[in-house]
Amino acid sequence: MITDPALLQSVRQTPLFSGLKDDQLDCIRRGEVIDLSPGTVLVDVSAPAQFFFLNLGGEVRISRRYDDQEVLLGVNKPGMFIGEIPLLLDAPWHAIVRVSKPTRLFRLDQENFWLMLGTCRSVAKEIFRTASNRLRNLEGYSSQRQKLVSLGTMAAGLAHELNNPAAAAKRAAAQLQQTVGRVQSLICELGGELKADDWKHLLDAEQEAVQRSNEAPALDSVSRSDREEVLTKWLDQQNIPGAWELASTFVGAGLDAGWLASATQKLPADSRSAALNWLDSRLILHSLIKLVDQSTSRVADLVKAIKSYTHMDQSPMQEVDVHEGIESTLTMMGYKLKDVQVVRAFDRSVPRITAYVSELNQVWTNLIDNAIDGVSGSGKICIGTFVEDNQLVVEIMDNGRGIPAEIQGRIFEPFFTTKGVGSGTGLGLLISHRIVANRHGGEIEFESKPGETRFKVRLPLTRSLAAPTRAERDISQALQGPT
């Protein structure tokens, strides 16, 4: 309670309370004035909504933690107020409020804050106006922040996914150079020993060996080791140098001592060692070329997935198969799914729909990422599609810990997150709901219990979507280039 007339007057002179009449002063007389020193943490993240603060002098900084980074959201200076949003939403604080200069604050508790709103119309109007602007700005900032964080996470994952096939292709290219040199050297050695018929026989053997290599079943380590040991002994008996290295290649290609004996028996005896080494090199060349093809194909698939996910060079709204977007999203998130079993229950006969594809891909990303978090990165996620009540339904189910019943009613609220402090923006489901409901005329529903959480995205099969915004038209024209 403020009893000092001078303090009461200093509070009344602030812009927020300057319009109060004498009979309305009780709404601020019920508060108190506090002095704080620099470095004082006025409010921390997750603190309950208890007070409304008005700055009478000094400076207070408001920041928020994102992962391990603390980002400044704003600076509260004399005449400005904070704390209205947590009180209005009855939600804990999502920011850190720290005093940066010697500061004097007017503080009003929750009960008297609501009393003030009910009795002081001019004050309530200004508080609601400011809260609305702050929520809109904070939501916009957090939304952009979420997109940037998602982009950074996706980029890191893609770098990892691209690095593996790129590194494999680079290693294979280096080995190819060495192996080609070895093949040329062996050709020169065999050139003076083999006749035309011998070369034909050797080339036929190589073609058969390559075919057997393509069809050879994968062996477990024990079986492979046993076969290599038997073949190494046979090669040693034939006085073939480097028998154990050759044995590894030949066993991997599905060749045994009987086949090698048959392939070389028609060749001159003094050329058989060089011929077997030449065959070994040719099989290695074949496997390296195959590895380069697989690696570059993987890179091409990832690039294709990126283009499909972002829908580069395509208009924002188009007729699409939702399965393509889901598959692109799964490819982009492959680095997070290494220990997760993904089960596809797609009805490929569902019709194509007209949609904002990149926005739907953002929905799939948010829901799948939540499912991965729900199973703690190791479990089962099932994604299904079907038609029901003239709607295309995409269902994403996980067998994780579930969403506690007491918070299920809040998961679509802005800034509400079940992840750890700083691990999520609390906007993923809100944005997904807006994309589905506002942009596509659909709905998102869910049910959850321990061991089973299901999210269903319902999209109308036929609907005229909202006209593109001016920004979307500008982007579309920019992508199409000059006419």
TAURQUI-V307178 format. One record per backbone hydrogen bond with DSSP energy under -1.0 kcal/mol. CO is the residue of the C=O (numbers start at 1). NH is the residue of the N-H. E is the energy in kcal/mol with one decimal. If there is no record, write none. Layout:
# TAURQUI-V307178
co = <CO & CO>
nh = <NH & NH>
e = <E & E>
This chain:
# TAURQUI-V307178
co = <4 & 5 & 6 & 7 & 8 & 9 & 11 & 14 & 17 & 21 & 22 & 24 & 25 & 25 & 26 & 28 & 29 & 32 & 34 & 36 & 37 & 40 & 43 & 44 & 47 & 50 & 52 & 53 & 54 & 55 & 57 & 59 & 59 & 60 & 61 & 62 & 62 & 63 & 64 & 66 & 69 & 71 & 74 & 76 & 77 & 80 & 82 & 83 & 84 & 85 & 86 & 93 & 96 & 97 & 97 & 98 & 99 & 103 & 104 & 104 & 105 & 106 & 107 & 108 & 109 & 110 & 111 & 112 & 113 & 114 & 115 & 116 & 120 & 121 & 122 & 123 & 124 & 125 & 126 & 127 & 128 & 129 & 130 & 131 & 132 & 133 & 134 & 135 & 136 & 137 & 138 & 139 & 140 & 141 & 142 & 143 & 144 & 145 & 146 & 147 & 148 & 149 & 150 & 151 & 152 & 153 & 154 & 155 & 156 & 157 & 158 & 159 & 160 & 162 & 163 & 164 & 165 & 166 & 167 & 168 & 169 & 170 & 171 & 172 & 173 & 174 & 175 & 176 & 177 & 178 & 179 & 180 & 181 & 182 & 183 & 184 & 185 & 186 & 187 & 190 & 190 & 195 & 196 & 197 & 198 & 199 & 200 & 201 & 202 & 203 & 204 & 205 & 206 & 207 & 208 & 209 & 210 & 211 & 220 & 221 & 222 & 223 & 224 & 225 & 226 & 227 & 228 & 229 & 230 & 231 & 232 & 233 & 234 & 235 & 236 & 242 & 243 & 244 & 245 & 246 & 247 & 248 & 249 & 250 & 251 & 256 & 257 & 258 & 259 & 260 & 261 & 264 & 268 & 271 & 272 & 273 & 274 & 275 & 276 & 277 & 278 & 279 & 280 & 281 & 282 & 283 & 284 & 285 & 286 & 287 & 288 & 289 & 290 & 291 & 292 & 293 & 294 & 295 & 296 & 297 & 298 & 299 & 300 & 301 & 302 & 303 & 304 & 305 & 306 & 307 & 307 & 311 & 316 & 318 & 320 & 321 & 322 & 323 & 324 & 325 & 326 & 327 & 328 & 329 & 331 & 333 & 337 & 341 & 343 & 345 & 347 & 353 & 355 & 355 & 356 & 357 & 358 & 359 & 360 & 361 & 362 & 363 & 364 & 365 & 366 & 367 & 368 & 369 & 370 & 371 & 372 & 373 & 374 & 375 & 379 & 380 & 381 & 382 & 383 & 384 & 386 & 390 & 391 & 392 & 393 & 394 & 395 & 396 & 397 & 398 & 400 & 404 & 407 & 410 & 413 & 420 & 422 & 426 & 427 & 428 & 429 & 430 & 431 & 432 & 433 & 434 & 434 & 436 & 437 & 443 & 445 & 447 & 449 & 452 & 453 & 454 & 455 & 456 & 457 & 458 & 459 & 469 & 470 & 471 & 472 & 473 & 474 & 475 & 476 & 477>
nh = <8 & 9 & 10 & 11 & 12 & 13 & 14 & 18 & 20 & 24 & 25 & 27 & 28 & 29 & 30 & 31 & 2 & 107 & 105 & 103 & 40 & 99 & 97 & 47 & 93 & 110 & 108 & 82 & 106 & 79 & 104 & 100 & 101 & 76 & 98 & 73 & 74 & 96 & 71 & 69 & 66 & 64 & 62 & 60 & 80 & 55 & 53 & 87 & 88 & 89 & 91 & 46 & 63 & 42 & 43 & 61 & 39 & 36 & 56 & 57 & 34 & 54 & 32 & 52 & 113 & 114 & 115 & 116 & 117 & 118 & 119 & 120 & 124 & 125 & 126 & 127 & 128 & 129 & 130 & 131 & 132 & 133 & 134 & 135 & 136 & 137 & 138 & 139 & 140 & 141 & 142 & 143 & 144 & 145 & 146 & 147 & 148 & 149 & 150 & 151 & 152 & 153 & 154 & 155 & 156 & 157 & 158 & 159 & 160 & 161 & 162 & 163 & 164 & 166 & 167 & 168 & 169 & 170 & 171 & 172 & 173 & 174 & 175 & 176 & 177 & 178 & 179 & 180 & 181 & 182 & 183 & 184 & 185 & 186 & 187 & 188 & 189 & 190 & 191 & 193 & 194 & 199 & 200 & 201 & 202 & 203 & 204 & 205 & 206 & 207 & 208 & 209 & 210 & 211 & 212 & 213 & 214 & 215 & 224 & 225 & 226 & 227 & 228 & 229 & 230 & 231 & 232 & 233 & 234 & 235 & 236 & 237 & 238 & 240 & 239 & 246 & 247 & 248 & 249 & 250 & 251 & 252 & 253 & 255 & 254 & 260 & 261 & 262 & 263 & 264 & 265 & 267 & 271 & 275 & 276 & 277 & 278 & 279 & 280 & 281 & 282 & 283 & 284 & 285 & 286 & 287 & 288 & 289 & 290 & 291 & 292 & 293 & 294 & 295 & 296 & 297 & 298 & 299 & 300 & 301 & 302 & 303 & 304 & 305 & 306 & 307 & 308 & 309 & 310 & 311 & 312 & 314 & 357 & 355 & 353 & 324 & 326 & 327 & 328 & 329 & 330 & 331 & 332 & 333 & 334 & 336 & 340 & 381 & 383 & 385 & 350 & 320 & 318 & 357 & 360 & 361 & 362 & 363 & 364 & 365 & 366 & 367 & 368 & 369 & 370 & 371 & 372 & 373 & 374 & 375 & 377 & 376 & 401 & 378 & 341 & 399 & 343 & 397 & 345 & 395 & 393 & 461 & 388 & 459 & 386 & 457 & 384 & 455 & 382 & 453 & 451 & 407 & 410 & 413 & 416 & 423 & 67 & 415 & 431 & 432 & 433 & 434 & 435 & 436 & 437 & 438 & 439 & 442 & 441 & 458 & 456 & 454 & 452 & 449 & 398 & 447 & 396 & 445 & 394 & 443 & 392 & 473 & 474 & 475 & 476 & 477 & 478 & 479 & 480 & 481>
e = <-2.4 & -2.3 & -2.0 & -2.0 & -2.2 & -1.6 & -1.3 & -1.1 & -1.8 & -2.0 & -1.1 & -1.4 & -1.5 & -2.4 & -1.4 & -1.6 & -2.8 & -3.5 & -2.9 & -2.5 & -1.7 & -3.1 & -3.0 & -1.8 & -2.7 & -1.3 & -2.4 & -2.2 & -3.1 & -3.3 & -3.0 & -2.1 & -1.3 & -3.9 & -2.6 & -2.8 & -1.8 & -3.5 & -3.2 & -2.4 & -3.5 & -2.5 & -2.9 & -2.4 & -2.4 & -3.1 & -2.9 & -1.4 & -2.8 & -2.7 & -1.9 & -3.1 & -2.5 & -1.9 & -1.5 & -3.0 & -3.5 & -3.2 & -2.7 & -1.1 & -2.8 & -2.4 & -2.2 & -2.7 & -2.0 & -1.9 & -1.6 & -2.2 & -1.9 & -1.6 & -1.3 & -2.4 & -2.5 & -2.6 & -1.8 & -2.5 & -2.7 & -2.1 & -2.5 & -2.7 & -2.3 & -2.1 & -2.7 & -2.7 & -2.2 & -2.7 & -3.2 & -2.6 & -2.3 & -2.7 & -3.0 & -2.6 & -2.3 & -2.7 & -2.8 & -2.2 & -2.4 & -2.9 & -3.0 & -2.6 & -2.8 & -2.8 & -2.8 & -2.8 & -2.4 & -2.3 & -2.9 & -2.6 & -1.9 & -2.7 & -3.3 & -1.9 & -1.5 & -2.0 & -2.9 & -2.2 & -2.5 & -2.2 & -2.5 & -2.5 & -2.3 & -2.0 & -2.3 & -2.5 & -1.7 & -1.4 & -2.8 & -2.8 & -1.6 & -1.8 & -2.6 & -2.4 & -2.0 & -2.3 & -2.3 & -2.0 & -1.8 & -2.7 & -1.8 & -1.4 & -2.4 & -2.4 & -2.2 & -2.4 & -2.4 & -2.8 & -2.3 & -1.9 & -2.1 & -2.2 & -2.1 & -2.5 & -2.5 & -2.1 & -2.6 & -2.1 & -2.1 & -1.4 & -2.5 & -2.1 & -2.3 & -2.2 & -2.5 & -2.0 & -1.9 & -2.4 & -2.5 & -1.8 & -1.7 & -2.5 & -2.4 & -2.0 & -1.2 & -2.2 & -1.6 & -1.9 & -2.6 & -1.4 & -1.4 & -2.7 & -2.6 & -1.9 & -1.3 & -2.9 & -1.6 & -2.3 & -2.5 & -2.0 & -2.2 & -1.6 & -1.3 & -1.4 & -1.9 & -2.4 & -2.5 & -2.0 & -2.5 & -2.5 & -2.4 & -2.3 & -2.4 & -2.2 & -2.1 & -2.7 & -2.2 & -2.3 & -2.6 & -2.6 & -2.1 & -2.1 & -2.5 & -2.4 & -2.4 & -2.7 & -2.8 & -2.1 & -2.0 & -2.1 & -2.5 & -2.5 & -2.2 & -2.4 & -2.5 & -2.3 & -2.2 & -2.3 & -2.5 & -2.8 & -2.6 & -1.6 & -1.1 & -1.3 & -1.1 & -2.7 & -2.1 & -1.3 & -2.2 & -2.8 & -2.4 & -2.2 & -2.5 & -2.3 & -2.5 & -1.9 & -1.4 & -1.8 & -1.4 & -2.9 & -2.8 & -1.6 & -1.9 & -3.2 & -2.3 & -1.1 & -2.2 & -2.5 & -1.2 & -1.5 & -2.5 & -2.3 & -2.4 & -2.6 & -2.7 & -2.6 & -2.1 & -2.0 & -2.5 & -2.2 & -2.3 & -1.7 & -2.7 & -1.1 & -2.0 & -1.7 & -3.1 & -1.6 & -2.9 & -3.1 & -3.1 & -2.7 & -3.3 & -1.5 & -2.6 & -2.6 & -1.8 & -2.9 & -2.8 & -2.2 & -2.9 & -2.2 & -2.4 & -1.6 & -2.0 & -2.2 & -1.5 & -2.4 & -3.1 & -1.2 & -3.1 & -2.2 & -2.7 & -2.1 & -2.5 & -2.5 & -3.2 & -1.4 & -1.5 & -3.0 & -1.2 & -3.1 & -3.2 & -3.0 & -2.7 & -2.1 & -2.0 & -1.9 & -2.7 & -2.3 & -2.4 & -1.8 & -3.3 & -2.3 & -2.5 & -2.5 & -2.6 & -2.5 & -2.3 & -2.4 & -1.8 & -1.2>
